[in-house]
Amino acid sequence: MARMTLAVHPQLFTIHSLAPDAIVPSSIFQQEIYFIGKTREELSVVVDSTFEIDSLEQEHGWSCLEVLGPLGFSMTGILSSVSGALAEQKISIFAISTFDTDYILVKKETLADATKALKKKNYQIINHQG
């Protein structure tokens, strides 16, 4: 398997929890990066920490590692491999997948340890060119 590259995004993110029937502020859709997940029980929004929304709970200070893709649906075990390397170091993650790739959020205090652990497992870590 080719050496996997992860890119560290420069900005911090906040994970918001909202009521499942909450209205997502339309200004979110103008953000460069955002993720929205909804179930019957909850509505979660991940957005740049400089963008504030009214939410029930917030978790601030998440750094983002992007698995450089596109990965394709035939590639298996990537998220498992990355999360496993971080779990070995007791680093909590918040994982998000898109059609093309995966994003792994770690608390900013653990970013240095996370990148060190991933480099040890032969991942290449670069700064995101955005």
C-alpha positions in Angstrom: 0.0 0.0 0.0 1.3 3.5 -0.8 2.3 5.8 2.0 -0.8 7.6 3.2 -0.6 11.4 3.6 -2.6 13.4 6.1 -2.8 17.2 5.9 -3.2 19.3 9.1 -5.7 22.1 8.6 -4.5 25.5 10.1 -7.9 26.4 11.7 -9.6 25.0 14.8 -13.1 23.6 14.7 -16.0 23.4 17.2 -18.4 20.5 17.4 -21.9 21.7 18.2 -24.9 19.7 19.4 -28.4 21.0 18.6 -31.9 19.7 19.1 -32.9 17.4 16.2 -35.6 19.8 15.1 -33.3 22.9 15.3 -33.0 25.1 12.2 -29.4 25.1 10.8 -28.4 28.8 10.3 -28.2 29.4 6.6 -24.9 31.3 7.0 -23.2 27.9 7.8 -23.6 27.1 4.1 -21.2 30.0 3.2 -18.4 28.5 5.4 -15.4 27.0 3.6 -15.7 23.8 5.6 -18.7 22.5 7.6 -20.2 19.1 8.4 -23.8 18.5 9.4 -25.1 15.2 10.8 -28.7 14.5 11.8 -30.5 11.6 13.4 -33.8 11.3 15.2 -32.0 12.0 18.4 -29.6 14.8 17.5 -28.2 17.3 15.1 -24.5 17.8 15.1 -22.6 20.6 13.3 -18.8 20.9 12.9 -17.6 24.3 11.8 -14.6 26.7 12.1 -14.3 27.9 15.7 -14.5 31.5 14.6 -18.0 30.9 13.4 -20.4 31.0 16.3 -23.9 29.4 16.4 -26.4 29.0 19.1 -26.2 25.4 20.2 -27.1 23.3 23.2 -23.5 22.2 23.8 -20.2 22.9 22.1 -16.8 21.3 22.2 -14.1 23.8 21.2 -10.5 23.4 20.1 -10.4 20.5 17.6 -7.6 20.3 15.1 -8.3 18.5 11.7 -6.3 15.9 9.9 -7.5 15.3 6.4 -6.6 12.0 4.7 -5.5 13.1 1.3 -7.7 11.4 -1.3 -9.7 10.7 -3.2 -9.7 7.3 -1.5 -12.4 5.3 -3.4 -14.8 3.0 -1.8 -12.7 -0.1 -2.6 -10.0 1.1 -0.2 -10.6 -0.5 3.2 -9.3 0.0 6.7 -7.9 3.5 6.4 -10.0 5.1 9.1 -9.5 2.0 11.3 -5.7 2.2 10.8 -5.5 5.9 11.7 -7.9 5.7 14.6 -6.1 2.6 15.9 -2.7 4.3 15.8 -4.3 7.2 17.8 -6.1 4.9 20.2 -2.8 3.2 21.1 -1.7 6.6 22.4 -5.1 7.2 24.2 -5.9 10.1 21.8 -9.7 10.6 21.4 -11.0 11.4 17.9 -14.1 12.7 16.1 -14.2 11.1 12.7 -16.0 12.5 9.7 -16.2 10.8 6.3 -17.1 12.4 2.9 -17.6 10.8 -0.5 -13.9 11.3 -1.3 -12.0 11.1 2.0 -11.9 11.0 5.8 -11.3 13.8 8.3 -10.0 13.0 11.8 -10.5 15.7 14.5 -8.3 15.6 17.6 -8.2 18.0 20.4 -5.5 20.7 19.7 -3.6 19.7 22.9 -3.1 16.2 21.4 -2.2 17.3 17.9 1.6 17.0 18.4 1.2 13.6 20.0 -1.2 12.5 17.2 1.1 13.5 14.4 4.1 11.8 16.2 2.1 8.6 16.6 1.0 8.6 12.9 4.5 9.4 11.7 5.7 6.4 13.7 3.2 4.2 11.7 4.7 5.6 8.5 2.0 8.2 7.7 3.3 11.4 6.1 2.0 14.5 7.8 1.9 17.8 5.9 0.3 21.2 6.4 -2.9 21.7 4.5 -2.5 23.9 1.4 -5.8 25.7 1.4 
